[in-house]
Amino acid sequence: MASYFEKDTEALDALALFEELGEEKLNFSLEADKEKFLNDLFPTDQPAKRKPWIPYLSYVAVLFILLFSYLTFSPNSTLKFINESHTFSNYSSTNKLFYFPDSSYVLLAPQSVVNYADDYAEKRIVNQLSGKGIYSVRKNQSNAFRVVSKGIETKAIGTVFTVNELSENSIQIKLLEGKIVVEDVERAKTGQIFLDTDHSLLINPKTFSYTIEGKQKSSSGKHWKFDQEESEILGVLSTVEWSNSEVKFLKIENQELFHVIETVFGIAVIAKDDSILHGNFTGSLYRGDDIETLIGNFCQLNNCSFQMNENMIEITKN
């Protein structure tokens, strides 16, 4: 080794230069390189940086839960995710027939609106929002049919009745067939009001004061009372001619004819096909004739048939 450095002076000079580095600096350099080498070979896990948007996700989730709870359970909220409603509305100039899921139906007068919720099969509740409706109820002894109008509830098992919002302070409920019970929805103001056939209830939904009117009619046939009804009909329609022996209808609109029948005979006319309401009718009603004669003549001319109960006529297209 000594002879080698004697011959190679440059190697000897290099060795001397290395020795001048000093033991301390040499160890530091070697340890640093060692640590760097080990870290590159076996990287240690560093704590993950927290994403700044994560806290906002929790705030959004809380707000969504609160909003969902309010819309679902608040009685004052207008939007319902769980129990949506279905609306029947009639903004035409003629009556229109609508069926509920259980085959009960309502004949809505013009400018009338009702709705019912998805839970109708369970509760059978209809909300009458405006106008007049004639209801024909499918019988269900274990689940009564109910119509609510301005806080007044009419309950029926299986029957035919009308609910007519005459004004903000007056609702008329008339029973055409069967029996019904009327009371306020809170069950605290009116008590149970029972109506019999051919009776009507006039009630104020704000004060809950009411009167009941009733009249008895012959079940053998409904006859036109000429003298009593003449002024009421002639004052409205120019398509009706009146004499001592007969009343002539001169191209009266079918819808107007049904209105006359309902007014004079106190009976509900339900056309189960819209086409029956269109067109006009010319014919006569003679003294002593009953409603079946008039409707029979109408159906002969309009290719329809009718079924008559005590206080309701259902007309269907043949």
C-alpha positions as CSV (number, residue, x, y, z in Angstrom):
1,M,0.0,0.0,0.0
2,A,2.9,2.4,0.9
3,S,4.8,1.6,-2.2
4,Y,1.6,2.3,-4.3
5,F,1.2,5.8,-2.8
6,E,4.9,6.4,-3.3
7,K,4.5,5.8,-7.0
8,D,1.1,7.6,-7.4
9,T,1.4,11.0,-5.8
10,E,-2.0,12.2,-7.1
11,A,-3.7,9.4,-5.1
12,L,-1.7,10.4,-2.1
13,D,-2.7,14.1,-2.5
14,A,-6.4,13.0,-2.8
15,L,-6.2,11.0,0.4
16,A,-4.7,13.9,2.2
17,L,-7.5,16.2,0.9
18,F,-10.2,13.7,2.2
19,E,-8.5,13.6,5.6
20,E,-8.8,17.4,5.8
21,L,-12.6,17.1,5.7
22,G,-12.7,16.1,9.3
23,E,-14.4,13.2,11.1
24,E,-17.4,15.3,12.2
25,K,-18.2,16.5,8.7
26,L,-17.7,13.1,7.2
27,N,-20.1,11.4,9.7
28,F,-22.7,14.1,9.2
29,S,-22.6,13.7,5.4
30,L,-22.8,9.9,5.6
31,E,-25.7,10.0,8.2
32,A,-27.7,12.5,6.1
33,D,-27.3,10.4,3.0
34,K,-28.2,7.3,4.9
35,E,-31.4,8.9,6.2
36,K,-32.3,10.3,2.8
37,F,-31.7,6.9,1.3
38,L,-33.9,5.1,3.9
39,N,-36.7,7.6,3.5
40,D,-36.8,7.2,-0.3
41,L,-36.7,3.4,0.1
42,F,-39.3,3.2,2.9
43,P,-41.5,6.3,2.9
44,T,-43.3,7.1,6.2
45,D,-47.1,7.8,6.2
46,Q,-47.8,11.5,6.4
47,P,-51.1,12.8,7.9
48,A,-53.6,13.6,5.2
49,K,-54.5,17.2,4.6
50,R,-58.1,17.9,5.6
51,K,-60.2,19.0,2.7
52,P,-61.7,22.5,3.4
53,W,-65.1,21.6,1.9
54,I,-65.9,18.7,4.2
55,P,-67.4,20.7,7.1
56,Y,-69.8,22.3,4.7
57,L,-71.2,18.9,3.7
58,S,-72.4,18.3,7.3
59,Y,-74.1,21.8,7.3
60,V,-76.0,21.0,4.1
61,A,-77.1,17.6,5.4
62,V,-78.5,19.1,8.6
63,L,-80.4,21.8,6.6
64,F,-81.8,19.2,4.2
65,I,-83.1,17.1,7.2
66,L,-84.8,20.1,8.8
67,L,-86.4,21.1,5.5
68,F,-87.7,17.6,4.8
69,S,-89.1,17.3,8.3
70,Y,-91.0,20.6,8.0
71,L,-92.5,19.9,4.6
72,T,-93.5,16.4,5.7
73,F,-95.0,17.0,9.1
74,S,-96.0,20.7,9.2
75,P,-99.7,21.3,8.7
76,N,-99.0,24.7,7.3
77,S,-96.6,23.7,4.5
78,T,-98.0,23.7,1.0
79,L,-95.6,21.0,-0.4
80,K,-96.0,17.4,0.7
81,F,-93.5,14.7,-0.3
82,I,-95.5,11.9,1.3
83,N,-99.2,12.5,0.7
84,E,-99.9,14.4,-2.5
85,S,-103.4,15.5,-3.6
86,H,-105.4,15.0,-6.8
87,T,-107.7,17.7,-8.0
88,F,-110.9,17.7,-10.0
89,S,-111.8,21.1,-11.4
90,N,-114.6,22.3,-13.7
91,Y,-114.1,25.7,-15.3
92,S,-116.3,25.0,-18.2
93,S,-119.9,26.2,-18.7
94,T,-121.5,22.7,-18.1
95,N,-121.5,20.2,-15.3
96,K,-118.8,17.6,-15.4
97,L,-118.6,14.1,-13.9
98,F,-115.5,12.8,-12.0
99,Y,-114.8,9.4,-10.4
100,F,-112.9,8.7,-7.2
101,P,-110.7,5.6,-6.8
102,D,-113.5,3.6,-5.2
103,S,-116.0,4.4,-8.0
104,S,-117.9,7.0,-6.0
105,Y,-118.3,10.1,-8.1
106,V,-119.0,13.8,-8.0
107,L,-120.9,15.9,-10.6
108,L,-119.2,19.3,-10.4
109,A,-121.1,22.5,-11.4
110,P,-119.2,25.1,-13.3
111,Q,-116.5,26.9,-11.4
112,S,-116.2,24.1,-8.8
113,V,-113.1,22.4,-7.5
114,V,-112.5,19.4,-5.2
115,N,-109.4,17.4,-4.3
116,Y,-108.5,14.2,-2.4
117,A,-105.2,12.8,-1.1
118,D,-103.2,9.7,-1.9
119,D,-104.6,8.0,1.3
120,Y,-108.2,8.3,-0.1
121,A,-108.6,4.5,0.0
122,E,-107.9,4.5,3.8
123,K,-109.7,7.8,4.8
124,R,-112.2,8.5,1.9
125,I,-111.9,12.3,2.5
126,V,-112.8,14.8,-0.2
127,N,-112.0,18.5,0.2
128,Q,-114.5,20.7,-1.6
129,L,-112.6,23.9,-2.3
130,S,-115.2,25.9,-4.2
131,G,-118.6,25.7,-6.0
132,K,-121.2,22.9,-5.9
133,G,-120.8,19.2,-6.1
134,I,-123.4,16.3,-6.2
135,Y,-121.9,13.2,-4.7
136,S,-122.9,9.6,-5.3
137,V,-121.2,7.4,-2.8
138,R,-120.3,3.8,-3.1
139,K,-121.4,1.9,0.0
140,N,-118.7,0.9,2.5
141,Q,-120.1,0.2,6.0
142,S,-116.7,0.2,7.6
143,N,-115.3,3.3,6.0
144,A,-117.6,6.4,5.7
145,F,-117.3,8.8,2.8
146,R,-116.6,12.4,4.0
147,V,-116.7,15.8,2.2
148,V,-115.1,18.8,4.0
149,S,-116.1,22.3,3.0
150,K,-114.8,25.3,4.9
151,G,-114.4,23.2,8.1
152,I,-117.9,21.6,7.8
153,E,-117.8,17.8,7.3
154,T,-120.6,15.8,5.7
155,K,-120.3,12.0,6.3
156,A,-122.2,9.3,4.5
157,I,-122.0,5.5,4.3
158,G,-123.7,5.2,0.9
159,T,-126.0,7.9,-0.4
160,V,-126.5,10.9,-2.8
161,F,-126.1,14.5,-1.6
162,T,-125.1,17.9,-2.7
163,V,-122.6,20.4,-1.1
164,N,-123.0,23.9,-2.4
165,E,-120.9,26.9,-1.3
166,L,-123.4,29.7,-1.7
167,S,-121.1,32.3,-0.2
168,E,-118.3,32.8,2.3
169,N,-120.8,32.6,5.1
170,S,-123.3,30.0,3.7
171,I,-123.0,26.4,2.7
172,Q,-126.1,24.4,1.6
173,I,-126.1,20.6,2.1
174,K,-129.0,18.7,0.6
175,L,-129.7,15.0,1.0
176,L,-131.2,13.4,-2.1
177,E,-131.0,9.7,-1.0
178,G,-130.1,7.8,2.1
179,K,-128.9,9.5,5.3
180,I,-126.0,11.7,6.2
181,V,-124.4,13.3,9.3
182,V,-123.0,16.8,9.2
183,E,-120.7,18.4,11.8
184,D,-117.7,20.7,12.1
185,V,-114.3,19.0,11.6
186,E,-113.2,19.8,15.1
187,R,-116.2,18.0,16.6
188,A,-116.7,20.9,19.0
189,K,-119.1,23.4,17.6
190,T,-122.2,21.9,15.9
191,G,-122.6,18.5,17.3
192,Q,-123.9,15.8,14.9
193,I,-126.7,17.0,12.6
194,F,-128.7,14.2,10.9
195,L,-130.4,14.8,7.6
196,D,-133.2,12.7,6.1
197,T,-134.1,12.5,2.4
198,D,-135.5,15.7,0.9
199,H,-134.1,17.8,3.7
200,S,-131.5,20.5,3.3
201,L,-129.1,22.2,5.8
202,L,-128.1,25.8,5.5
203,I,-125.0,26.5,7.7
204,N,-122.7,29.4,8.4
205,P,-119.1,28.0,8.5
206,K,-117.9,30.9,10.6
207,T,-120.6,31.1,13.3
208,F,-121.8,27.4,12.9
209,S,-125.4,28.6,13.1
210,Y,-127.7,26.6,10.9
211,T,-131.3,25.9,9.8
212,I,-132.9,22.7,8.4
213,E,-135.6,22.7,5.7
214,G,-137.6,19.7,4.6
215,K,-140.4,18.9,2.3
216,Q,-142.3,15.7,1.7
217,K,-142.9,14.5,-1.9
218,S,-144.9,11.7,-3.3
219,S,-142.8,8.6,-4.1
220,S,-145.2,7.5,-6.9
221,G,-144.0,10.3,-9.2
222,K,-142.7,13.8,-9.3
223,H,-145.2,16.2,-10.9
224,W,-144.7,19.7,-12.1
225,K,-146.4,22.3,-10.0
226,F,-147.4,24.7,-12.8
227,D,-148.6,27.7,-10.9
228,Q,-145.9,27.6,-8.2
229,E,-142.9,27.3,-10.5
230,E,-144.0,29.3,-13.6
231,S,-142.5,32.7,-12.5
232,E,-139.2,31.1,-11.5
233,I,-138.6,29.4,-14.9
234,L,-140.0,32.1,-17.2
235,G,-138.0,34.8,-15.5
236,V,-134.8,33.0,-16.5
237,L,-135.3,31.3,-19.8
238,S,-136.7,32.6,-23.1
239,T,-136.8,29.1,-24.6
240,V,-139.8,28.0,-22.5
241,E,-143.4,28.8,-23.4
242,W,-146.1,28.4,-20.7
243,S,-149.8,27.8,-21.0
244,N,-152.6,26.4,-18.8
245,S,-152.2,22.9,-20.1
246,E,-148.6,22.5,-21.1
247,V,-145.0,23.8,-21.1
248,K,-143.2,23.9,-24.4
249,F,-139.4,23.8,-24.6
250,L,-138.1,25.4,-27.8
251,K,-134.6,24.3,-28.7
252,I,-133.5,24.6,-25.1
253,E,-129.9,23.6,-24.5
254,N,-129.7,20.2,-22.8
255,Q,-127.7,21.7,-19.9
256,E,-130.4,24.3,-19.3
257,L,-133.1,21.6,-19.5
258,F,-131.4,19.7,-16.8
259,H,-131.1,22.8,-14.7
260,V,-134.9,23.4,-15.1
261,I,-135.6,19.8,-14.1
262,E,-133.4,20.1,-11.0
263,T,-135.0,23.4,-10.0
264,V,-138.6,22.4,-10.5
265,F,-138.7,18.8,-9.5
266,G,-136.0,19.0,-6.8
267,I,-134.1,16.1,-8.3
268,A,-130.5,15.7,-9.3
269,V,-129.7,15.0,-13.0
270,I,-126.4,13.2,-13.6
271,A,-125.3,12.8,-17.3
272,K,-122.6,10.2,-17.3
273,D,-121.4,11.2,-20.8
274,D,-120.4,14.7,-21.8
275,S,-122.0,14.3,-25.2
276,I,-125.4,14.2,-23.5
277,L,-124.9,17.8,-22.4
278,H,-124.5,19.1,-25.9
279,G,-127.3,19.8,-28.3
280,N,-130.8,21.1,-27.7
281,F,-134.3,19.8,-26.9
282,T,-137.7,20.6,-28.2
283,G,-140.7,19.1,-26.6
284,S,-143.7,19.5,-24.2
285,L,-144.6,18.7,-20.7
286,Y,-148.4,18.4,-20.1
287,R,-150.2,19.0,-16.9
288,G,-150.3,15.8,-15.0
289,D,-147.1,14.4,-16.6
290,D,-144.3,13.5,-14.3
291,I,-140.5,13.7,-14.6
292,E,-140.2,10.2,-16.2
293,T,-142.3,11.3,-19.1
294,L,-140.1,14.2,-19.9
295,I,-136.8,12.3,-19.5
296,G,-138.2,9.4,-21.5
297,N,-139.0,11.8,-24.4
298,F,-135.5,13.3,-24.1
299,C,-133.8,9.9,-24.2
300,Q,-135.8,8.9,-27.3
301,L,-134.4,11.9,-29.2
302,N,-130.9,11.6,-27.9
303,N,-130.3,7.8,-28.0
304,C,-129.8,7.5,-24.3
305,S,-131.3,5.6,-21.3
306,F,-132.0,6.7,-17.8
307,Q,-132.3,5.2,-14.3
308,M,-134.3,7.0,-11.7
309,N,-134.1,6.7,-8.0
310,E,-136.2,8.7,-5.6
311,N,-134.2,11.9,-5.9
312,M,-131.7,11.3,-8.7
313,I,-131.7,10.5,-12.4
314,E,-128.7,9.0,-14.1
315,I,-128.6,9.3,-17.9
316,T,-126.2,7.2,-19.9
317,K,-125.5,7.1,-23.7
318,N,-126.7,4.0,-25.5
